[in-house]
């Protein structure tokens, strides 16, 4: 097998950077927040994931100190909303660089519903949502010691919402929800098939 290799400092030499295409698929962090002044924000982040199950903690990473980070810090909470195939157009609309204070809920035609335990609203049309309280926000530093303009927000999940039509025998069925995932370039994927493997025991 031949291999195309490069050192990041020298550049990839390809038409487009393959980094995000290699680290894929990635869950989409569709993050809703509320500013202390009451304005709402909704934005998708391609760097998102769960990082702990006990306690349940998720994180999203933003290139730039954008409204989602500002609001999560100032308001102390945020909501992760599951982006699914039926909401792909709305999710994409919410990614546009609207001026500060403009509600992406309105622009995308989505319904903000009050959360149970946090100030940020959830997307009423989402098949699942996680209410999160902000734990900490980290500004990332590279190997050169220079601080980047990348910010990681960690939040602990305090309440969960699941549409009943994606629950089968008490289990969340991703093939019914059909969540979107982010790939590289302008590519997305849908989860519509799964398989199971049992973890082996040590010899």
C-alpha positions as CSV (number, residue, x, y, z in Angstrom):
1,X,0.0,0.0,0.0
2,X,1.5,3.3,-1.0
3,X,1.0,6.3,1.3
4,X,0.8,10.0,0.8
5,X,2.5,11.7,3.8
6,X,3.2,15.2,4.8
7,X,4.4,17.3,7.7
8,X,1.7,19.7,8.9
9,X,4.2,22.6,9.2
10,X,5.1,22.1,5.5
11,X,1.5,22.1,4.2
12,X,-0.6,19.2,2.8
13,X,0.0,20.0,-0.9
14,X,-3.5,18.8,-1.8
15,X,-6.4,20.8,-3.3
16,X,-8.1,20.8,0.1
17,X,-7.0,20.1,3.7
18,X,-7.8,16.4,4.5
19,X,-7.7,16.7,8.3
20,X,-11.5,17.0,8.9
21,X,-12.2,14.4,6.3
22,X,-10.0,11.9,8.1
23,X,-11.4,12.6,11.5
24,X,-14.9,11.7,10.5
25,X,-17.8,11.2,10.9
26,X,-18.3,13.6,13.7
27,X,-21.5,14.4,15.6
28,X,-22.9,17.8,14.9
29,X,-23.1,20.0,18.0
30,X,-26.3,22.0,17.3
31,X,-26.0,24.4,20.2
32,X,-28.7,26.7,21.5
33,X,-28.0,29.4,24.0
34,X,-29.6,32.5,25.5
35,X,-27.8,35.7,26.2
36,X,-28.5,37.4,29.6
37,X,-30.3,40.1,27.6
38,X,-32.8,37.4,26.4
39,X,-31.6,37.1,22.8
40,X,-31.4,33.5,21.4
41,X,-28.7,31.9,19.4
42,X,-28.5,28.5,17.6
43,X,-25.5,27.3,15.7
44,X,-24.0,24.0,14.5
45,X,-20.5,23.0,15.5
46,X,-18.6,20.2,13.7
47,X,-16.2,19.7,16.6
48,X,-18.5,18.2,19.2
49,X,-18.7,15.1,21.3
50,X,-19.4,13.4,24.6
51,X,-16.3,13.1,26.7
52,X,-17.6,11.5,29.9
53,X,-20.5,9.3,31.0
54,X,-20.3,9.7,34.7
55,X,-21.0,12.5,35.1
56,X,-22.4,13.0,31.6
57,X,-20.2,15.7,30.0
58,X,-20.2,17.0,26.4
59,X,-18.1,19.6,24.7
60,X,-18.1,21.8,21.6
61,X,-15.3,23.7,20.1
62,X,-15.6,27.1,18.4
63,X,-13.2,28.8,16.0
64,X,-13.4,32.3,17.5
65,X,-15.2,33.5,20.6
66,X,-18.6,33.4,18.9
67,X,-22.1,34.0,20.3
68,X,-22.5,30.3,21.5
69,X,-19.4,30.6,23.6
70,X,-20.2,34.1,24.8
71,X,-23.7,33.0,25.9
72,X,-22.6,29.7,27.4
73,X,-20.2,31.6,29.6
74,X,-22.4,34.5,30.4
75,X,-25.6,32.5,30.9
76,X,-23.9,29.5,32.4
77,X,-25.6,26.9,30.2
78,X,-26.4,25.6,26.7
79,X,-28.5,22.9,25.0
80,X,-27.3,20.3,22.5
81,X,-30.0,19.5,19.9
82,X,-29.8,16.5,17.7
83,X,-29.5,17.4,14.1
84,X,-31.3,14.8,12.0
85,X,-31.9,14.3,8.3
86,X,-35.3,15.9,8.4
87,X,-33.8,19.0,9.9
88,X,-30.8,19.3,7.6
89,X,-32.0,22.4,5.8
90,X,-32.8,24.2,9.1
91,X,-29.5,23.2,10.6
92,X,-27.6,24.6,7.5
93,X,-29.6,27.8,7.6
94,X,-28.7,28.3,11.3
95,X,-25.0,28.2,10.3
96,X,-25.2,31.5,8.4
97,X,-23.2,34.4,9.9
98,X,-26.2,36.5,11.0
99,X,-25.6,39.7,13.0
100,X,-25.4,39.5,16.8
101,X,-28.8,39.4,18.3
102,X,-30.6,37.9,15.3
103,X,-32.3,34.6,16.3
104,X,-31.3,31.6,14.2
105,X,-34.5,30.0,15.4
106,X,-36.5,32.5,13.5
107,X,-34.3,32.4,10.4
108,X,-34.5,28.6,10.3
109,X,-38.2,28.4,11.1
110,X,-37.6,26.4,14.3
111,X,-39.6,26.4,17.6
112,X,-37.7,27.4,20.8
113,X,-39.1,25.5,23.7
114,X,-38.3,26.3,27.3
115,X,-35.9,23.9,29.0
116,X,-36.6,22.3,32.3
117,X,-33.4,23.2,34.2
118,X,-31.4,25.7,32.1
119,X,-32.1,29.1,30.6
120,X,-31.2,28.2,27.1
121,X,-34.1,26.9,25.0
122,X,-34.2,23.6,23.0
123,X,-35.2,23.1,19.4
124,X,-38.8,21.9,19.6
125,X,-38.4,19.8,16.4
126,X,-35.3,18.0,17.5
127,X,-35.6,14.2,18.2
128,X,-33.4,14.6,21.2
129,X,-31.9,17.4,23.3
130,X,-29.4,17.6,26.2
131,X,-29.7,20.4,28.7
132,X,-26.2,21.3,29.9
133,X,-24.7,23.5,32.6
134,X,-21.4,25.1,31.6
135,X,-18.5,23.7,33.5
136,X,-15.5,25.5,32.0
137,X,-14.3,27.1,28.8
138,X,-10.7,26.5,27.6
139,X,-8.7,28.6,25.1
140,X,-6.5,26.2,23.3
141,X,-2.7,26.6,23.0
142,X,-0.5,25.0,20.3
143,X,2.9,23.4,20.5
144,X,4.5,26.8,19.9
145,X,3.0,28.1,23.1
146,X,0.8,30.6,21.3
147,X,-2.8,30.8,22.3
148,X,-5.1,30.1,19.4
149,X,-8.5,31.6,18.6
150,X,-10.2,28.2,19.4
151,X,-12.4,27.8,22.4
152,X,-13.7,24.5,24.0
153,X,-16.8,24.6,26.1
154,X,-17.5,21.7,28.5
155,X,-21.0,21.2,29.9
156,X,-22.6,18.7,32.2
157,X,-25.9,17.2,31.1
158,X,-28.6,17.9,33.7
159,X,-31.7,16.9,31.7
160,X,-32.5,14.9,28.6
161,X,-35.4,15.0,26.1
162,X,-36.2,12.2,23.6
163,X,-39.0,12.0,21.1
164,X,-41.0,8.9,21.8
165,X,-41.1,7.8,18.2
166,X,-37.4,7.1,18.3
167,X,-37.6,4.9,21.4
168,X,-37.9,1.2,20.6
169,X,-38.1,-1.2,23.5
170,X,-36.7,1.4,25.7
171,X,-33.6,2.1,23.5
172,X,-32.8,5.2,21.5
173,X,-33.0,4.0,17.8
174,X,-30.6,6.0,15.7
175,X,-32.0,4.3,12.5
176,X,-35.3,6.0,13.3
177,X,-33.8,9.3,14.3
178,X,-31.3,9.4,11.4
179,X,-28.8,11.8,12.9
180,X,-26.5,13.8,10.7
181,X,-22.8,13.6,11.0
182,X,-20.2,16.0,9.6
183,X,-17.5,14.8,7.3
184,X,-14.8,16.8,5.5
185,X,-15.2,19.5,2.9
186,X,-18.9,20.2,2.4
187,X,-19.9,16.6,3.0
188,X,-22.4,15.1,5.5
189,X,-23.6,11.6,6.2
190,X,-26.8,10.1,7.8
191,X,-26.8,7.2,10.2
192,X,-29.3,4.7,8.9
193,X,-27.8,1.3,9.6
194,X,-26.0,-0.2,12.6
195,X,-24.3,-3.4,13.6
196,X,-23.3,-4.9,16.9
197,X,-20.1,-6.4,18.3
198,X,-19.7,-7.8,21.8
199,X,-16.5,-6.7,23.6
200,X,-14.2,-9.7,23.9
201,X,-12.9,-10.9,27.2
202,X,-9.1,-10.9,27.9
203,X,-7.4,-14.2,27.2
